[in-house]
Amino acid sequence: MNRLEKGQVSRRERQILEILYRLGQATAKEVQDNLPDPPSYSAVRALLATLEGKEMVRHSKEGRRYVYKPAITPKKAKRTALDSLLRTYFGGKPENLVAALLDPSDQQLTKREIETIRDLIKKK
């Protein structure tokens, strides 16, 4: 799957989405000001354009500046990221993800965390 396809986001794109969710809306300069170790202004604009192409961000024009807003809800963004994670690393099977989370050689879950996971499964 091409990284430019809808739902595939880079680390920087994810950071931008998190900023837009937190602020509600922002200009490219505001996004740049909120990024850790920010890239150039033109790189931020390019990342925002990429996110628009993926239909994850939209913009409106206020005077001479563009104001960017998330085009999808945080819940939808999480679901899309999780679907991508499942396809890429777990053969599209949620049970493989859960098994990896519960593998004692990889994870050191507390009894409380395990109990919380069991409760969540029972509720579903």
URZIRA-V145450 format. One record per residue. N is the residue number from 1. RES is the residue in three letters. PHI is phi in whole degrees, 0 to 359 (none if undefined). D_FIRST is the distance of its C-alpha to the first C-alpha in Angstrom with 1 decimal. Layout:
n->N res->RES phi->PHI d_first->D_FIRST
n->N res->RES phi->PHI d_first->D_FIRST
//
This chain:
n->1 res->MET phi->none d_first->0.0
n->2 res->ASN phi->293 d_first->3.8
n->3 res->ARG phi->296 d_first->6.4
n->4 res->LEU phi->276 d_first->8.5
n->5 res->GLU phi->290 d_first->7.1
n->6 res->LYS phi->305 d_first->9.9
n->7 res->GLY phi->100 d_first->10.3
n->8 res->GLN phi->272 d_first->8.6
n->9 res->VAL phi->232 d_first->11.8
n->10 res->SER phi->279 d_first->13.5
n->11 res->ARG phi->300 d_first->16.9
n->12 res->ARG phi->296 d_first->18.8
n->13 res->GLU phi->298 d_first->17.1
n->14 res->ARG phi->296 d_first->17.9
n->15 res->GLN phi->298 d_first->21.4
n->16 res->ILE phi->295 d_first->21.9
n->17 res->LEU phi->301 d_first->21.0
n->18 res->GLU phi->299 d_first->23.5
n->19 res->ILE phi->296 d_first->26.1
n->20 res->LEU phi->295 d_first->25.7
n->21 res->TYR phi->295 d_first->26.1
n->22 res->ARG phi->292 d_first->29.1
n->23 res->LEU phi->272 d_first->30.8
n->24 res->GLY phi->90 d_first->29.9
n->25 res->GLN phi->198 d_first->29.5
n->26 res->ALA phi->194 d_first->29.8
n->27 res->THR phi->279 d_first->30.1
n->28 res->ALA phi->299 d_first->28.0
n->29 res->LYS phi->295 d_first->31.0
n->30 res->GLU phi->295 d_first->31.3
n->31 res->VAL phi->298 d_first->27.7
n->32 res->GLN phi->303 d_first->28.4
n->33 res->ASP phi->296 d_first->31.6
n->34 res->ASN phi->262 d_first->29.9
n->35 res->LEU phi->278 d_first->27.2
n->36 res->PRO phi->289 d_first->28.0
n->37 res->ASP phi->45 d_first->28.5
n->38 res->PRO phi->295 d_first->27.6
n->39 res->PRO phi->283 d_first->26.0
n->40 res->SER phi->295 d_first->27.8
n->41 res->TYR phi->301 d_first->28.4
n->42 res->SER phi->293 d_first->26.4
n->43 res->ALA phi->293 d_first->23.4
n->44 res->VAL phi->296 d_first->23.7
n->45 res->ARG phi->299 d_first->24.0
n->46 res->ALA phi->294 d_first->20.8
n->47 res->LEU phi->296 d_first->18.9
n->48 res->LEU phi->296 d_first->20.6
n->49 res->ALA phi->296 d_first->19.6
n->50 res->THR phi->297 d_first->15.9
n->51 res->LEU phi->296 d_first->16.4
n->52 res->GLU phi->295 d_first->18.3
n->53 res->GLY phi->297 d_first->15.7
n->54 res->LYS phi->273 d_first->13.4
n->55 res->GLU phi->61 d_first->16.6
n->56 res->MET phi->254 d_first->17.4
n->57 res->VAL phi->223 d_first->20.5
n->58 res->ARG phi->225 d_first->23.2
n->59 res->HIS phi->227 d_first->26.3
n->60 res->SER phi->232 d_first->29.9
n->61 res->LYS phi->257 d_first->32.4
n->62 res->GLU phi->239 d_first->35.5
n->63 res->GLY phi->67 d_first->37.9
n->64 res->ARG phi->264 d_first->36.2
n->65 res->ARG phi->245 d_first->33.5
n->66 res->TYR phi->265 d_first->30.2
n->67 res->VAL phi->244 d_first->29.9
n->68 res->TYR phi->259 d_first->26.5
n->69 res->LYS phi->223 d_first->25.9
n->70 res->PRO phi->296 d_first->23.1
n->71 res->ALA phi->262 d_first->21.9
n->72 res->ILE phi->229 d_first->20.9
n->73 res->THR phi->287 d_first->23.0
n->74 res->PRO phi->303 d_first->22.6
n->75 res->LYS phi->297 d_first->22.3
n->76 res->LYS phi->294 d_first->19.4
n->77 res->ALA phi->296 d_first->17.6
n->78 res->LYS phi->296 d_first->18.4
n->79 res->ARG phi->297 d_first->17.2
n->80 res->THR phi->297 d_first->13.8
n->81 res->ALA phi->295 d_first->13.6
n->82 res->LEU phi->294 d_first->15.0
n->83 res->ASP phi->300 d_first->12.7
n->84 res->SER phi->296 d_first->9.7
n->85 res->LEU phi->300 d_first->12.1
n->86 res->LEU phi->299 d_first->13.2
n->87 res->ARG phi->296 d_first->10.0
n->88 res->THR phi->287 d_first->9.2
n->89 res->TYR phi->246 d_first->12.9
n->90 res->PHE phi->231 d_first->15.0
n->91 res->GLY phi->60 d_first->13.7
n->92 res->GLY phi->74 d_first->13.6
n->93 res->LYS phi->249 d_first->17.3
n->94 res->PRO phi->302 d_first->19.3
n->95 res->GLU phi->295 d_first->22.1
n->96 res->ASN phi->291 d_first->20.3
n->97 res->LEU phi->295 d_first->19.8
n->98 res->VAL phi->298 d_first->23.5
n->99 res->ALA phi->299 d_first->24.6
n->100 res->ALA phi->295 d_first->23.1
n->101 res->LEU phi->295 d_first->24.8
n->102 res->LEU phi->266 d_first->28.0
n->103 res->ASP phi->294 d_first->28.0
n->104 res->PRO phi->297 d_first->31.3
n->105 res->SER phi->285 d_first->30.4
n->106 res->ASP phi->259 d_first->27.5
n->107 res->GLN phi->239 d_first->28.9
n->108 res->GLN phi->243 d_first->32.4
n->109 res->LEU phi->283 d_first->32.6
n->110 res->THR phi->282 d_first->36.0
n->111 res->LYS phi->300 d_first->37.8
n->112 res->ARG phi->296 d_first->37.5
n->113 res->GLU phi->296 d_first->33.7
n->114 res->ILE phi->297 d_first->33.6
n->115 res->GLU phi->296 d_first->36.1
n->116 res->THR phi->297 d_first->34.0
n->117 res->ILE phi->297 d_first->30.9
n->118 res->ARG phi->299 d_first->33.3
n->119 res->ASP phi->299 d_first->34.7
n->120 res->LEU phi->298 d_first->31.3
n->121 res->ILE phi->296 d_first->30.5
n->122 res->LYS phi->299 d_first->34.0
n->123 res->LYS phi->292 d_first->33.6
n->124 res->LYS phi->276 d_first->30.4
//
